Amino acid sequence: MSSDDRSPQTISPDEAVQIARELYGLEVCASSLPGEYDNNFHVITSDRRPFVLKVMHASRDRAFIDMQCAALTHLAQHAPDLALQRVQLTRSGETFAKTSLRNGEERFVWLLSFLPGRVLAEVRPHTRELLRSIGSLLGHIDLALQDFSHPAAARSLKWDLAQAAWIREYLFHIEEPSRRALVEQVLERYEAQVMPLLPTLRKSAIYGDANDYNVLVSSASSPSRDTIGVIDFGDMHHGLVIAEPAVAAAYAVLGKSEPIAAAASLVEGFHSVFPLQETELAILFPLICMRLAVSIVNSAHRKTLVPDDPYVIISEAPAWEALARLAGIHPRFAHYVFRNACGLPPMPGGRHLRQSLATSGKTAASVVDPDLHTAPCLVFDLSVASTFLGADPKAAEAPALTPAIERELRMAHASVGVGRYDEPRLLYTSPLFGQGGNPVDERRTVHLGMDLFLDVGSNVRAPLDGVVHIIADNLAPLDYGPVVILKHLTPESVEFFTLYGHLSKESVAELFIGQRVNKGDAFGKIGTTAENGGWPPHLHFQIISDLLELNERFPGVARASERAIWADLCPDPNLLLGIPAEHFPSEERSLTDTLLERRSLMGRNLSLSYERPLKIVRGWRQYLYDDTGRAYLDVYNNVPLVGHSHPKVVDAVRKQLGLLNTNTRYLHDNVVRFAERLTRRLPESLRICYFVNSGSEANELALRLARTHTNFDDIIVLEHAYHGHTNTLIDVSPYKFDGPGGKGRKSWVHVAPIADDYRGIYRRGKPGLGIKYASHVEEILHRLQVEGRGTAAFIAETMPSVGGQIVFPPEYLAAVYRHVRAAGGVCIADEVQVGFGRLGTHFWGFETQGVVPDIVVLGKPIGNAFPLAAVITTSEIAASFDNGMEFFSTFGGNPVSCAAGLAVLDVLEEEQLQENALRVGNGLLRRLEQLQERHPLIGDVRGSGLFLGLDLVQDRATREAATEQASYICNRLRERGILTGTDGPFHNVIKLRPPLIFSDADTELFVTTLDVILDEDRARQAT
């Protein structure tokens, strides 16, 4: 924003060409660039060098232009690594010059190098990393400007936050009283908290205008992106150092649903380069609000001068919205957030308070009648990863939780049950704990107090002397029912509070505000389940260092993204409770620690999904949950065929495991029953089963069967195929042997073109594609016969997944199978990905091609993530394999795995999941095709049922793979709480293989989220 309010006088691109020729000796073509008051041009020389030509009013202060040129020159010398514009000298060696236009008007002219990139306003999303990089860039700029001075920098500027009190005289321009009151509140806070400190705050030359149109961002495939640089030093001035991140943060919060988090990311980046002082951090929030208020008042004033100026309306509306959001954030909480972002303890003095509490705790009274120092305590694991609660979130709700806790206490002969502090939980299902209706939005999960499970009516006592500060018995808005808050003072006269939730209404009825409570006094009793919101009778005990004026609405549960701040605000209650440490299990590893240990203890090529790996600790139906309790819609993992932790499968495994698990040298009905149920679903010729533990083991066995039966070794596979990780399967998987670390094709392996009618050698729309693709297999067979070699097998996924979710053209497999069998080979159908009704139209993938294979391979999904796989073949092939050499898989087909397999078949039938896959899959396919119409990035939508793929392309005509975009989209979906993956030879196909319980609501969530991200990517591609 400029301090000059005069309207610009426009000049033409032709005049710009003439100016460049006369002053700089350059032959250029010119096009206009946006400019609020002056004329700017993008000029390109005849040898394709780009520049920015700035043509400014002659009335501009000459020193103002000289300051900008001097600052850019200074930065080029002192911070040469920063990607900033460079001043180009005129033919006479000047940084700027005065020239006359054709009409006789005089203008100041200067020329700058051109920075590529996209302005921040046109980029979405503004990720934490992107905002941090903006802050870091500004920190580098201001650090380099520390020893820069210029007389024009010490100017009077309405945007200078040290001079912002000028808005008081213009508040009357804000007509709406409530809005004017909001700005007055911001101004009063500025006058009370900032102005007295102005003489003591650091000052230097600062850039001062990191708005959305001055910040340039790179084109990057990662969601993080990077800031390239900034343009327009027109608002540079000698001002407060802290004003730089404050101004930038005021722009960063515009349009953000989480403004304080956005501001903190930017501040974090600035501080990492140019450390901020604690005094500066204390006034940062008032300055951010004040910068928004200045913008609002300036717009209100300008509307009276230029009523129809669209710029005023555009800049005013988002500022009002942001200021209203910030008004809902307590200034001290914002201060704590900024301190945390800068690596400081969120609460000033928090460490001293904890030390004082630890000392006081040694002599504190027990808050309940059993002395917690000596009473037998049972610490419960109520975390997201708790095996005590099970996977179903409903099992953790109050009606189920109460008897479970009571039972465990009886069995352990414990006097007190303890629920842990700082524990992420999924117990809080009320809408009060959510961010909205979206099931994958972040919820409040981190417990800020400690639970003490005791009998109804048990006394609750004060651990220290205190005063009754809050009494509340309104259940509805609270996390913890009827509540009392006591106020205490440390020996150093530092105020803090203790909170007691889930008390009985009757017991607190006679308490009054200001009532003194002595250490050890009983002032309440534990309430009934009804008074606890349905929870088991217990005391929620919490220490609070700053109530933030929230009083009885102070939260007992926090969001994981703000965990560090709330944990500092609410120290560990055990500082006063004094429960011995041996009762508590060892602390769970953080995601970072788990990642580091995995890297040190496990092979580095054991891959992880996503740029930011997930630590998944729970799965239920179509959702996975990370260690903080964040839910993720699983549209990716085909292994849990009937849903994560399906209770029928879990119960079958649990019961059988509690009775017997052994190998198949002993008779057991489970394996026979499972074989009978499987073969009932297969064509008549496929009746002999072999059970193993994994798809890789099954494919390995299938090749052994084929080779034994045919007495040949050669195998025909398809391009890009992947069949498993054993040595033999790596040898028959082009995806592996032609990929990184691969050793190339073995002489006995023959690769046929994949029948991909979108990217392959024959494209859809032409007749007989299946026959044409099959002819290449026939050619391989013929060549082998000429060489005197036979073919053992043709092996293929009946819809290749790793190859890119490929749907074969009609007649392909029928023709291939005819050719292979005519040559004496065996046809193997790898159904690991698409079997068991996933396709909706058919139970098996090979049925879609109207063929019957000689060997069918099943894996992964048939046990719903329990280790189980199968090979089913003909009696003839099985007889050949029965050649005297024993086949044995120790745990293949054991009673427990077969119990899982039987349960999966039961669920498929009882819940009609094939029918669900067809109905929901058809709906999902239609919605994806609608997205394809809107987004050119989607080149092809293909698949069947709940086996779908989106082939992303740079250009629909050339079908060039959009690999970077696919990665970007999958990582962005993960950030938004949806899990997908990529496949295909170019990793540009987004594969969708959710559990078969996927619903229409899941489709809606996925498609609407994907639509938003595709819009982001469209903007990103335009960079």
Salt bridges, closest charged atoms under 4 A:
ASP4 OD2 - ARG6 NH2 2.08
ASP4 OD2 - ARG60 NH1 3.51
ASP5 OD1 - LYS158 NZ 3.33
ASP5 OD1 - ARG302 NH1 3.33
GLU27 OE2 - ARG21 NE 2.81
ASP38 OD1 - HIS57 NE2 4.00
ASP38 OD2 - ARG60 NH2 2.58
ASP47 OD2 - ARG49 NE 3.12
ASP66 OD2 - HIS150 NE2 2.75
GLU105 OE1 - ARG107 NH2 3.42
GLU106 OE1 - LYS98 NZ 3.44
GLU122 OE1 - ARG118 NH2 3.37
GLU129 OE2 - ARG612 NH2 2.18
ASP147 OD1 - HIS74 NE2 3.06
ASP147 OD2 - HIS78 NE2 3.94
ASP160 OD1 - HIS237 NE2 3.65
GLU191 OE1 - ARG168 NH2 2.87
GLU258 OE1 - ARG559 NH2 3.00
GLU268 OE1 - ARG128 NH2 2.86
GLU268 OE2 - ARG132 NE 3.28
GLU278 OE1 - ARG339 NH1 2.71
GLU280 OE1 - ARG202 NH2 2.70
ASP309 OD2 - ARG302 NH2 2.74
GLU316 OE1 - LYS303 NZ 3.09
GLU321 OE2 - ARG325 NH2 3.83
ASP369 OD1 - ARG461 NE 2.67
ASP371 OD1 - HIS373 ND1 2.96
ASP381 OD1 - ARG420 NH2 2.94
ASP422 OD1 - ARG563 NE 2.93
GLU423 OE2 - ARG420 NH2 2.67
GLU423 OE1 - ARG425 NE 2.83
GLU442 OE1 - ARG559 NH1 3.48
ASP451 OD2 - ARG425 NH1 2.93
ASP451 OD1 - HIS447 NE2 3.45
ASP451 OD1 - HIS538 NE2 3.48
ASP451 OD1 - HIS540 ND1 3.74
ASP465 OD2 - ARG516 NH2 3.93
ASP479 OD2 - ARG444 NH1 2.89
GLU495 OE2 - LYS487 NZ 3.75
ASP546 OD2 - ARG332 NE 2.67
GLU549 OE1 - HIS330 NE2 2.27
GLU549 OE2 - ARG332 NH2 3.29
GLU562 OE2 - ARG559 NH2 3.13
ASP568 OD1 - ARG354 NH1 2.63
GLU588 OE2 - ARG420 NH2 3.75
GLU597 OE2 - ARG589 NE 2.82
ASP634 OD2 - HIS644 NE2 2.75
ASP651 OD1 - ARG654 NH2 2.35
ASP651 OD2 - LYS655 NZ 3.08
GLU676 OE1 - ARG680 NH2 2.70
GLU684 OE1 - ARG687 NH2 3.42
ASP713 OD1 - ARG707 NE 3.93
ASP714 OD2 - HIS750 NE2 2.59
ASP714 OD2 - ARG789 NH2 2.57
ASP731 OD1 - LYS746 NZ 3.19
ASP757 OD1 - ARG764 NH2 2.98
GLU778 OE1 - HIS819 NE2 3.83
GLU779 OE1 - HIS776 ND1 3.82
GLU787 OE2 - ARG783 NE 3.99
GLU787 OE1 - ARG789 NH1 3.36
ASP830 OD2 - HIS723 ND1 2.92
ASP854 OD1 - ARG821 NH2 3.12
GLU886 OE2 - ARG665 NH1 2.91
ASP906 OD1 - ARG677 NH2 2.97
GLU909 OE2 - ARG677 NH2 3.65
GLU909 OE2 - ARG681 NH2 3.79
GLU910 OE2 - LYS648 NZ 2.74
GLU911 OE2 - HIS646 NE2 2.76
ASP940 OD1 - ARG764 NH1 2.80
ASP940 OD2 - ARG942 NH1 2.81
ASP951 OD1 - ARG759 NH2 2.85
ASP951 OD2 - ARG942 NH2 3.05
GLU975 OE2 - ARG612 NH1 2.55
GLU975 OE2 - ARG974 NH1 3.60
ASP983 OD2 - LYS991 NZ 2.42
ASP1000 OD2 - ARG919 NH1 2.69
GLU1004 OE1 - ARG927 NH1 2.56
ASP1011 OD1 - ARG934 NH1 2.26
ASP1011 OD1 - HIS935 NE2 2.63
ASP1015 OD2 - ARG934 NH2 3.85
ASP1015 OD1 - HIS935 ND1 3.99
GLU1016 OE1 - ARG972 NE 2.86
ASP1017 OD1 - ARG1020 NH2 2.47
